[in-house]
Amino acid sequence: IWYAHVSGGGSQMVPVRMDFDTEFGRVHGYLAELRGRGVDMQFMD
């Protein structure tokens, strides 16, 4: 799991990318949007 500071000035880390190996293969997940605490960000369409 990859974490990053995505909101300005905050000390909170948010997971932005996840990679997992499963019995069916590798799975990749990415943060698409973040909402709350005055933040409204969209990273993917």
PyMOL Python script that loads the backbone (N, CA, C, O; Angstrom):
from pymol import cmd

cmd.read_pdbstr("""\
ATOM      1  N   ILE A   1       0.860  -1.181   0.000  1.00  0.00           N
ATOM      2  CA  ILE A   1       0.000   0.000   0.000  1.00  0.00           C
ATOM      3  C   ILE A   1       0.899   1.235   0.000  1.00  0.00           C
ATOM      4  O   ILE A   1       1.821   1.341   0.809  1.00  0.00           O
ATOM      5  N   TRP A   2       0.625   2.159  -0.908  1.00  0.00           N
ATOM      6  CA  TRP A   2       1.387   3.400  -1.011  1.00  0.00           C
ATOM      7  C   TRP A   2       0.562   4.525  -0.386  1.00  0.00           C
ATOM      8  O   TRP A   2      -0.623   4.668  -0.688  1.00  0.00           O
ATOM      9  N   TYR A   3       1.179   5.315   0.473  1.00  0.00           N
ATOM     10  CA  TYR A   3       0.518   6.431   1.145  1.00  0.00           C
ATOM     11  C   TYR A   3       1.138   7.748   0.699  1.00  0.00           C
ATOM     12  O   TYR A   3       2.303   7.793   0.304  1.00  0.00           O
ATOM     13  N   ALA A   4       0.344   8.831   0.764  1.00  0.00           N
ATOM     14  CA  ALA A   4       0.841  10.164   0.408  1.00  0.00           C
ATOM     15  C   ALA A   4       0.045  11.222   1.155  1.00  0.00           C
ATOM     16  O   ALA A   4      -1.088  10.983   1.572  1.00  0.00           O
ATOM     17  N   HIS A   5       0.649  12.392   1.319  1.00  0.00           N
ATOM     18  CA  HIS A   5      -0.061  13.574   1.817  1.00  0.00           C
ATOM     19  C   HIS A   5      -0.749  14.197   0.609  1.00  0.00           C
ATOM     20  O   HIS A   5      -0.072  14.720  -0.275  1.00  0.00           O
ATOM     21  N   VAL A   6      -2.071  14.153   0.549  1.00  0.00           N
ATOM     22  CA  VAL A   6      -2.765  14.719  -0.609  1.00  0.00           C
ATOM     23  C   VAL A   6      -3.561  15.965  -0.275  1.00  0.00           C
ATOM     24  O   VAL A   6      -4.040  16.640  -1.186  1.00  0.00           O
ATOM     25  N   SER A   7      -3.719  16.292   0.992  1.00  0.00           N
ATOM     26  CA  SER A   7      -4.418  17.521   1.362  1.00  0.00           C
ATOM     27  C   SER A   7      -3.396  18.486   1.951  1.00  0.00           C
ATOM     28  O   SER A   7      -2.531  18.088   2.732  1.00  0.00           O
ATOM     29  N   GLY A   8      -3.503  19.740   1.577  1.00  0.00           N
ATOM     30  CA  GLY A   8      -2.523  20.739   1.965  1.00  0.00           C
ATOM     31  C   GLY A   8      -2.420  20.954   3.467  1.00  0.00           C
ATOM     32  O   GLY A   8      -3.432  21.128   4.146  1.00  0.00           O
ATOM     33  N   GLY A   9      -1.202  20.942   3.982  1.00  0.00           N
ATOM     34  CA  GLY A   9      -0.936  21.287   5.365  1.00  0.00           C
ATOM     35  C   GLY A   9      -1.282  20.230   6.394  1.00  0.00           C
ATOM     36  O   GLY A   9      -0.917  20.381   7.560  1.00  0.00           O
ATOM     37  N   GLY A  10      -1.959  19.186   6.018  1.00  0.00           N
ATOM     38  CA  GLY A  10      -2.351  18.168   6.978  1.00  0.00           C
ATOM     39  C   GLY A  10      -1.270  17.138   7.207  1.00  0.00           C
ATOM     40  O   GLY A  10      -0.383  16.948   6.375  1.00  0.00           O
ATOM     41  N   SER A  11      -1.357  16.477   8.346  1.00  0.00           N
ATOM     42  CA  SER A  11      -0.382  15.434   8.655  1.00  0.00           C
ATOM     43  C   SER A  11      -0.971  14.047   8.424  1.00  0.00           C
ATOM     44  O   SER A  11      -0.360  13.042   8.789  1.00  0.00           O
ATOM     45  N   GLN A  12      -2.150  13.990   7.823  1.00  0.00           N
ATOM     46  CA  GLN A  12      -2.823  12.719   7.589  1.00  0.00           C
ATOM     47  C   GLN A  12      -2.353  12.098   6.277  1.00  0.00           C
ATOM     48  O   GLN A  12      -2.331  12.753   5.235  1.00  0.00           O
ATOM     49  N   MET A  13      -1.977  10.817   6.351  1.00  0.00           N
ATOM     50  CA  MET A  13      -1.564  10.074   5.163  1.00  0.00           C
ATOM     51  C   MET A  13      -2.771   9.316   4.622  1.00  0.00           C
ATOM     52  O   MET A  13      -3.554   8.756   5.389  1.00  0.00           O
ATOM     53  N   VAL A  14      -2.920   9.301   3.302  1.00  0.00           N
ATOM     54  CA  VAL A  14      -4.052   8.659   2.635  1.00  0.00           C
ATOM     55  C   VAL A  14      -3.511   7.598   1.680  1.00  0.00           C
ATOM     56  O   VAL A  14      -2.560   7.867   0.947  1.00  0.00           O
ATOM     57  N   PRO A  15      -4.103   6.384   1.673  1.00  0.00           N
ATOM     58  CA  PRO A  15      -3.645   5.390   0.702  1.00  0.00           C
ATOM     59  C   PRO A  15      -4.018   5.819  -0.715  1.00  0.00           C
ATOM     60  O   PRO A  15      -5.186   6.091  -0.996  1.00  0.00           O
ATOM     61  N   VAL A  16      -3.031   5.881  -1.606  1.00  0.00           N
ATOM     62  CA  VAL A  16      -3.274   6.330  -2.977  1.00  0.00           C
ATOM     63  C   VAL A  16      -3.084   5.224  -4.012  1.00  0.00           C
ATOM     64  O   VAL A  16      -3.541   5.349  -5.148  1.00  0.00           O
ATOM     65  N   ARG A  17      -2.413   4.149  -3.623  1.00  0.00           N
ATOM     66  CA  ARG A  17      -2.209   3.032  -4.548  1.00  0.00           C
ATOM     67  C   ARG A  17      -2.071   1.743  -3.747  1.00  0.00           C
ATOM     68  O   ARG A  17      -1.440   1.723  -2.690  1.00  0.00           O
ATOM     69  N   MET A  18      -2.668   0.668  -4.257  1.00  0.00           N
ATOM     70  CA  MET A  18      -2.578  -0.631  -3.602  1.00  0.00           C
ATOM     71  C   MET A  18      -2.272  -1.694  -4.645  1.00  0.00           C
ATOM     72  O   MET A  18      -2.881  -1.712  -5.714  1.00  0.00           O
ATOM     73  N   ASP A  19      -1.335  -2.574  -4.339  1.00  0.00           N
ATOM     74  CA  ASP A  19      -0.984  -3.701  -5.201  1.00  0.00           C
ATOM     75  C   ASP A  19      -1.107  -4.978  -4.379  1.00  0.00           C
ATOM     76  O   ASP A  19      -0.530  -5.075  -3.296  1.00  0.00           O
ATOM     77  N   PHE A  20      -1.848  -5.952  -4.881  1.00  0.00           N
ATOM     78  CA  PHE A  20      -2.044  -7.216  -4.183  1.00  0.00           C
ATOM     79  C   PHE A  20      -1.817  -8.376  -5.140  1.00  0.00           C
ATOM     80  O   PHE A  20      -2.174  -8.302  -6.316  1.00  0.00           O
ATOM     81  N   ASP A  21      -1.225  -9.438  -4.631  1.00  0.00           N
ATOM     82  CA  ASP A  21      -1.126 -10.693  -5.374  1.00  0.00           C
ATOM     83  C   ASP A  21      -2.196 -11.631  -4.843  1.00  0.00           C
ATOM     84  O   ASP A  21      -2.263 -11.888  -3.640  1.00  0.00           O
ATOM     85  N   THR A  22      -3.032 -12.142  -5.737  1.00  0.00           N
ATOM     86  CA  THR A  22      -4.091 -13.069  -5.349  1.00  0.00           C
ATOM     87  C   THR A  22      -3.917 -14.370  -6.119  1.00  0.00           C
ATOM     88  O   THR A  22      -3.051 -14.466  -6.989  1.00  0.00           O
ATOM     89  N   GLU A  23      -4.723 -15.357  -5.808  1.00  0.00           N
ATOM     90  CA  GLU A  23      -4.653 -16.619  -6.538  1.00  0.00           C
ATOM     91  C   GLU A  23      -5.100 -16.466  -7.988  1.00  0.00           C
ATOM     92  O   GLU A  23      -4.851 -17.346  -8.813  1.00  0.00           O
ATOM     93  N   PHE A  24      -5.770 -15.336  -8.306  1.00  0.00           N
ATOM     94  CA  PHE A  24      -6.230 -15.069  -9.670  1.00  0.00           C
ATOM     95  C   PHE A  24      -5.281 -14.151 -10.434  1.00  0.00           C
ATOM     96  O   PHE A  24      -5.487 -13.904 -11.622  1.00  0.00           O
ATOM     97  N   GLY A  25      -4.254 -13.648  -9.774  1.00  0.00           N
ATOM     98  CA  GLY A  25      -3.299 -12.743 -10.403  1.00  0.00           C
ATOM     99  C   GLY A  25      -3.096 -11.491  -9.570  1.00  0.00           C
ATOM    100  O   GLY A  25      -3.589 -11.391  -8.447  1.00  0.00           O
ATOM    101  N   ARG A  26      -2.378 -10.551 -10.122  1.00  0.00           N
ATOM    102  CA  ARG A  26      -2.067  -9.300  -9.431  1.00  0.00           C
ATOM    103  C   ARG A  26      -3.198  -8.292  -9.615  1.00  0.00           C
ATOM    104  O   ARG A  26      -3.765  -8.171 -10.700  1.00  0.00           O
ATOM    105  N   VAL A  27      -3.517  -7.572  -8.543  1.00  0.00           N
ATOM    106  CA  VAL A  27      -4.579  -6.564  -8.545  1.00  0.00           C
ATOM    107  C   VAL A  27      -3.955  -5.213  -8.206  1.00  0.00           C
ATOM    108  O   VAL A  27      -3.183  -5.103  -7.253  1.00  0.00           O
ATOM    109  N   HIS A  28      -4.295  -4.173  -8.997  1.00  0.00           N
ATOM    110  CA  HIS A  28      -3.817  -2.812  -8.756  1.00  0.00           C
ATOM    111  C   HIS A  28      -5.024  -1.919  -8.478  1.00  0.00           C
ATOM    112  O   HIS A  28      -6.021  -1.983  -9.197  1.00  0.00           O
ATOM    113  N   GLY A  29      -4.940  -1.102  -7.457  1.00  0.00           N
ATOM    114  CA  GLY A  29      -6.004  -0.150  -7.156  1.00  0.00           C
ATOM    115  C   GLY A  29      -5.418   1.236  -6.941  1.00  0.00           C
ATOM    116  O   GLY A  29      -4.353   1.376  -6.340  1.00  0.00           O
ATOM    117  N   TYR A  30      -6.110   2.260  -7.428  1.00  0.00           N
ATOM    118  CA  TYR A  30      -5.645   3.639  -7.318  1.00  0.00           C
ATOM    119  C   TYR A  30      -6.747   4.517  -6.743  1.00  0.00           C
ATOM    120  O   TYR A  30      -7.928   4.290  -7.004  1.00  0.00           O
ATOM    121  N   LEU A  31      -6.359   5.519  -5.960  1.00  0.00           N
ATOM    122  CA  LEU A  31      -7.311   6.477  -5.424  1.00  0.00           C
ATOM    123  C   LEU A  31      -7.883   7.301  -6.570  1.00  0.00           C
ATOM    124  O   LEU A  31      -7.130   7.929  -7.315  1.00  0.00           O
ATOM    125  N   ALA A  32      -9.208   7.307  -6.722  1.00  0.00           N
ATOM    126  CA  ALA A  32      -9.856   8.027  -7.820  1.00  0.00           C
ATOM    127  C   ALA A  32     -10.337   9.405  -7.393  1.00  0.00           C
ATOM    128  O   ALA A  32     -10.286  10.350  -8.181  1.00  0.00           O
ATOM    129  N   GLU A  33     -10.804   9.532  -6.149  1.00  0.00           N
ATOM    130  CA  GLU A  33     -11.261  10.834  -5.674  1.00  0.00           C
ATOM    131  C   GLU A  33     -11.171  10.894  -4.162  1.00  0.00           C
ATOM    132  O   GLU A  33     -11.160   9.865  -3.486  1.00  0.00           O
ATOM    133  N   LEU A  34     -11.108  12.106  -3.641  1.00  0.00           N
ATOM    134  CA  LEU A  34     -11.008  12.350  -2.209  1.00  0.00           C
ATOM    135  C   LEU A  34     -11.944  13.493  -1.872  1.00  0.00           C
ATOM    136  O   LEU A  34     -11.860  14.564  -2.472  1.00  0.00           O
ATOM    137  N   ARG A  35     -12.836  13.272  -0.915  1.00  0.00           N
ATOM    138  CA  ARG A  35     -13.800  14.302  -0.511  1.00  0.00           C
ATOM    139  C   ARG A  35     -13.890  14.346   1.007  1.00  0.00           C
ATOM    140  O   ARG A  35     -13.863  13.310   1.671  1.00  0.00           O
ATOM    141  N   GLY A  36     -13.996  15.550   1.546  1.00  0.00           N
ATOM    142  CA  GLY A  36     -14.166  15.732   2.978  1.00  0.00           C
ATOM    143  C   GLY A  36     -13.155  16.707   3.547  1.00  0.00           C
ATOM    144  O   GLY A  36     -12.089  16.916   2.969  1.00  0.00           O
ATOM    145  N   ARG A  37     -13.495  17.309   4.694  1.00  0.00           N
ATOM    146  CA  ARG A  37     -12.647  18.280   5.392  1.00  0.00           C
ATOM    147  C   ARG A  37     -12.207  19.417   4.473  1.00  0.00           C
ATOM    148  O   ARG A  37     -11.052  19.841   4.509  1.00  0.00           O
ATOM    149  N   GLY A  38     -13.126  19.901   3.659  1.00  0.00           N
ATOM    150  CA  GLY A  38     -12.827  21.009   2.763  1.00  0.00           C
ATOM    151  C   GLY A  38     -12.055  20.624   1.515  1.00  0.00           C
ATOM    152  O   GLY A  38     -11.588  21.497   0.784  1.00  0.00           O
ATOM    153  N   VAL A  39     -11.912  19.326   1.259  1.00  0.00           N
ATOM    154  CA  VAL A  39     -11.169  18.843   0.094  1.00  0.00           C
ATOM    155  C   VAL A  39     -12.139  18.176  -0.862  1.00  0.00           C
ATOM    156  O   VAL A  39     -12.974  17.374  -0.444  1.00  0.00           O
ATOM    157  N   ASP A  40     -12.035  18.505  -2.145  1.00  0.00           N
ATOM    158  CA  ASP A  40     -12.837  17.857  -3.187  1.00  0.00           C
ATOM    159  C   ASP A  40     -11.931  17.671  -4.401  1.00  0.00           C
ATOM    160  O   ASP A  40     -11.852  18.543  -5.267  1.00  0.00           O
ATOM    161  N   MET A  41     -11.244  16.523  -4.458  1.00  0.00           N
ATOM    162  CA  MET A  41     -10.258  16.267  -5.509  1.00  0.00           C
ATOM    163  C   MET A  41     -10.673  15.050  -6.318  1.00  0.00           C
ATOM    164  O   MET A  41     -11.124  14.051  -5.757  1.00  0.00           O
ATOM    165  N   GLN A  42     -10.521  15.130  -7.639  1.00  0.00           N
ATOM    166  CA  GLN A  42     -10.794  14.001  -8.519  1.00  0.00           C
ATOM    167  C   GLN A  42      -9.529  13.735  -9.327  1.00  0.00           C
ATOM    168  O   GLN A  42      -9.043  14.615 -10.037  1.00  0.00           O
ATOM    169  N   PHE A  43      -8.993  12.506  -9.214  1.00  0.00           N
ATOM    170  CA  PHE A  43      -7.726  12.165  -9.840  1.00  0.00           C
ATOM    171  C   PHE A  43      -7.888  11.417 -11.155  1.00  0.00           C
ATOM    172  O   PHE A  43      -7.012  11.490 -12.016  1.00  0.00           O
ATOM    173  N   MET A  44      -8.999  10.696 -11.324  1.00  0.00           N
ATOM    174  CA  MET A  44      -9.227   9.909 -12.538  1.00  0.00           C
ATOM    175  C   MET A  44     -10.648  10.128 -13.020  1.00  0.00           C
ATOM    176  O   MET A  44     -11.543  10.399 -12.220  1.00  0.00           O
ATOM    177  N   ASP A  45     -10.862  10.013 -14.329  1.00  0.00           N
ATOM    178  CA  ASP A  45     -12.215  10.109 -14.887  1.00  0.00           C
ATOM    179  C   ASP A  45     -12.824   8.743 -14.993  1.00  0.00           C
ATOM    180  O   ASP A  45     -13.962   8.608 -15.441  1.00  0.00           O
TER     181      ASP A  45
END
""", "prot")
cmd.dss("prot")
cmd.show_as("cartoon", "prot")
cmd.util.cbc("prot")
cmd.orient("prot")
